[in-house]
């Protein structure tokens, strides 16, 4: 992973998903939002000035080089195939927790502030996806649902590359024991213990285990704990402090394919 900051201090933790894919995860750095959303808040539903959020989204689109499609996320497993740039460049294109496309004229983004952003790409078939995997979505199977839609569009699981972005770590995500056990019945790898010894969930580890079970083994992970990292948004940290916060995103875009160059013929060689 590397950092990129081409737009007004915008920081994107870039993920290597192949030469024809641009992908990464935003942080709080850059943007025009003021406290308590200060930085690059991309969420329109957290109380921030909508004009500031839309300006932040425009900065993100400049980084991507194309308009960015966002969804209204509901912690479910619905997947929407995006077939072109959104009519409204800054608002929601659908109610869904995963977006998939084969187009080069649109980027896909999912919003997070503790949940797991998952970016997927088959660079050969040229299919990409952005997935919001919170606790509810992980249990519902949203990552597998996105992979299913990708394979319907021609992707092969043995070629898919994944990037799992910053999220709340198991050491920080305390939950009641019965909730941990209920989630672990569906996603055993998510069971965890906090650093102070209480029941917890590790959503990112559950995502990685689910990807491996599905046949996706090339996985890049950004191991940063949103709850403990002030450079990232955390809903749980803000709630504990009695305030609110913004949203970061995972973003992925297919780049135009490089033109194929035909090998020289014998006649070409004679003319050279």
C-alpha positions in Angstrom: 0.0 0.0 0.0 1.2 3.5 -0.7 -0.2 7.0 0.0 -1.3 9.4 -2.6 -2.2 13.1 -2.0 -2.8 14.8 -5.4 -5.8 16.9 -4.4 -5.7 19.5 -1.6 -4.0 17.2 0.9 -6.2 14.3 -0.1 -4.7 11.0 1.2 -5.6 7.7 -0.3 -4.0 4.5 0.8 -3.6 2.9 -2.6 -4.2 -0.8 -3.1 -2.5 -2.8 -5.8 -5.3 -4.7 -7.5 -3.6 -4.9 -10.9 -2.2 -2.6 -13.6 -5.6 -1.8 -15.0 -7.2 -0.9 -11.7 -7.0 2.1 -9.5 -8.1 1.5 -5.9 -7.6 2.7 -2.4 -8.9 3.8 1.0 -9.4 7.4 2.1 -8.4 8.8 5.5 -9.5 12.0 7.3 -6.7 14.0 5.5 -7.7 16.6 3.1 -11.2 17.9 2.3 -13.2 20.9 3.5 -15.3 19.6 6.4 -15.0 21.3 9.8 -15.1 19.7 13.3 -16.4 17.2 14.3 -16.3 15.9 10.8 -13.0 17.6 10.1 -11.2 16.4 7.0 -12.5 14.4 4.0 -15.9 13.4 5.3 -17.7 11.7 2.4 -20.9 10.8 4.3 -24.1 12.8 3.5 -26.1 11.3 6.4 -24.0 12.3 9.4 -25.1 15.9 10.0 -22.3 17.6 8.0 -23.0 20.5 5.6 -24.1 18.8 2.4 -22.3 21.3 0.3 -19.0 20.5 2.1 -19.6 16.8 1.6 -20.3 17.2 -2.1 -17.1 19.2 -2.4 -15.2 16.4 -0.7 -16.8 13.9 -3.1 -15.8 16.1 -6.0 -12.2 16.0 -4.8 -12.4 12.2 -4.6 -13.7 12.1 -8.2 -10.7 14.2 -9.3 -8.4 11.6 -7.7 -10.3 8.8 -9.5 -10.5 10.7 -12.8 -14.1 9.8 -13.3 -17.4 10.3 -11.4 -17.9 8.2 -8.3 -20.9 6.0 -7.6 -22.1 5.8 -4.0 -24.9 3.7 -2.6 -27.3 4.0 0.3 -26.0 1.3 2.6 -28.3 -0.7 4.9 -26.1 -3.5 6.2 -27.6 -6.0 3.9 -26.3 -8.2 1.0 -27.9 -6.5 -2.0 -25.5 -5.9 -5.0 -26.1 -3.4 -7.8 -24.3 -3.5 -11.2 -23.4 0.1 -12.1 -23.7 0.5 -15.9 -22.3 4.1 -16.2 -21.6 7.4 -14.4 -24.3 8.4 -11.9 -26.9 10.9 -13.2 -26.2 12.9 -10.0 -22.5 12.9 -9.5 -22.5 13.2 -5.7 -25.6 11.3 -4.4 -26.7 7.7 -4.1 -27.2 5.5 -7.1 -29.1 2.7 -5.3 -29.9 1.0 -2.0 -27.2 -1.6 -1.7 -24.1 -2.7 0.2 -22.0 -3.7 -2.8 -21.5 -2.2 -6.2 -20.0 -4.0 -9.3 -19.0 -2.7 -12.7 -17.2 -3.5 -15.9 -17.1 0.1 -17.0 -14.1 2.5 -17.1 -16.1 5.7 -16.9 -17.2 5.3 -13.3 -15.6 4.5 -9.9 -17.3 2.6 -7.1 -17.2 3.7 -3.5 -18.5 2.3 -0.2 -18.6 4.4 3.0 -17.2 3.3 6.3 -16.4 4.4 9.8 -15.5 1.1 11.6 -17.1 -1.3 9.1 -14.9 -3.1 6.6 -14.4 -1.7 3.1 -13.6 -4.5 0.6 -12.4 -3.9 -2.9 -12.3 -6.7 -5.5 -11.0 -7.0 -9.0 -10.5 -9.5 -11.8 -8.0 -7.5 -13.9 -8.1 -10.0 -16.8 -11.9 -10.1 -17.2 -12.0 -6.5 -16.1 -14.7 -6.6 -13.4 -14.4 -4.7 -10.1 -16.5 -4.4 -7.0 -16.7 -2.3 -3.8 -18.3 -3.9 -0.8 -19.4 -2.5 2.6 -19.1 -5.3 5.1 -20.4 -4.4 8.5 -21.5 -6.9 11.1 -24.9 -7.4 9.5 -23.6 -7.6 6.0 -20.9 -10.0 6.9 -23.4 -12.4 8.5 -25.8 -11.9 5.5 -23.0 -12.8 3.1 -22.5 -9.6 1.2 -18.9 -10.4 0.2 -20.0 -13.7 -1.3 -22.9 -12.0 -3.0 -20.6 -9.5 -4.7 -18.3 -12.4 -5.8 -21.3 -14.2 -7.3 -22.3 -11.1 -9.4 -18.7 -10.7 -10.5 -18.5 -14.4 -11.7 -21.8 -13.9 -13.5 -20.0 -11.1 -15.4 -17.1 -13.4 -16.3 -14.7 -13.1 -13.4 -12.8 -16.1 -12.1 -12.3 -16.5 -8.4 -8.7 -17.7 -8.8 -7.9 -14.4 -10.6 -9.7 -12.1 -8.2 -7.5 -9.8 -6.1 -8.9 -8.3 -2.9 -8.0 -5.4 -0.7 -9.4 -5.1 2.8 -9.3 -1.6 4.2 -9.0 -0.1 7.7 -11.7 -1.1 10.2 -12.3 -1.5 13.9 -10.0 -4.3 15.1 -11.0 -7.3 17.2 -9.0 -5.9 20.1 -11.3 -2.8 20.2 -14.7 -4.1 19.1 -16.3 -5.2 22.3 -19.8 -6.8 22.0 -22.0 -8.8 24.3 -21.0 -12.5 24.5 -24.3 -13.7 23.0 -23.8 -11.4 20.0 -20.3 -12.6 19.5 -21.4 -16.2 19.6 -24.4 -15.6 17.3 -22.1 -14.0 14.6 -19.4 -16.7 15.1 -22.0 -19.4 14.4 -22.1 -18.0 10.8 -18.6 -16.6 10.5 -16.4 -18.5 13.0 -13.3 -16.5 12.2 -14.9 -13.3 13.5 -14.8 -14.4 17.1 -12.3 -12.4 19.1 -11.4 -11.0 22.5 -10.6 -7.3 23.3 -7.3 -6.2 24.6 -8.9 -6.0 28.0 -10.2 -9.6 27.9 -13.9 -9.2 27.0 -15.9 -10.7 24.1 -15.3 -9.0 20.7 -15.7 -9.4 17.0 -13.0 -9.1 14.3 -14.9 -8.3 11.2 -11.9 -7.9 8.9 -10.5 -11.3 9.9 -13.9 -12.8 9.2 -13.9 -11.1 5.7 -10.4 -12.5 4.9 -11.4 -16.0 6.0 -14.6 -15.8 3.9 -12.5 -14.7 0.8 -10.2 -17.6 1.3 -13.1 -20.1 1.6 -14.5 -18.7 -1.6 -11.2 -19.2 -3.4 -9.8 -15.7 -3.3 -6.3 -16.0 -1.8 -4.6 -12.8 -3.1 -5.7 -10.4 -0.4 -4.0 -7.1 0.6 -5.0 -5.9 4.1 -4.5 -2.4 5.6 -4.1 -3.3 9.2 -5.2 0.0 10.8 -7.7 0.1 13.7 -10.2 2.8 13.1 -11.1 3.0 16.8 -7.6 3.8 17.9 -6.3 5.7 14.9 -7.1 9.4 15.0 -6.3 9.7 11.3 -9.4 7.6 10.5 -13.1 8.1 11.2 -14.7 5.8 13.9 -18.4 5.8 14.7 -17.8 3.9 17.9 -15.0 6.2 19.1 -17.2 9.3 18.4 -20.2 7.8 20.1 -18.2 7.0 23.2 -17.1 10.6 23.3 -20.7 11.9 22.9 -20.2 13.3 19.4 -20.5 12.4 15.8 -18.0 11.8 13.0 -17.6 11.5 9.2 -17.2 8.6 6.8 -14.2 7.4 4.8 -14.5 5.2 1.7 -13.0 2.4 -0.2 -12.9 3.2 -3.9 -12.1 1.2 -7.0 -12.0 2.1 -10.7 -11.2 0.2 -13.9 -8.7 2.1 -16.0 -9.0 2.0 -19.8 -7.2 -0.9 -21.3 -3.9 -0.3 -23.0 -4.2 -0.5 -26.8 -3.0 -3.8 -28.2 0.1 -3.4 -30.4 0.3 -5.9 -33.3 3.7 -7.6 -33.7 5.7 -6.3 -36.7 5.3 -8.2 -40.0 8.2 -9.2 -42.2 7.2 -6.3 -44.5 7.3 -3.9 -41.6 10.8 -5.0 -40.8 11.9 -4.4 -44.4 10.5 -0.9 -44.3 12.1 0.0 -40.9 
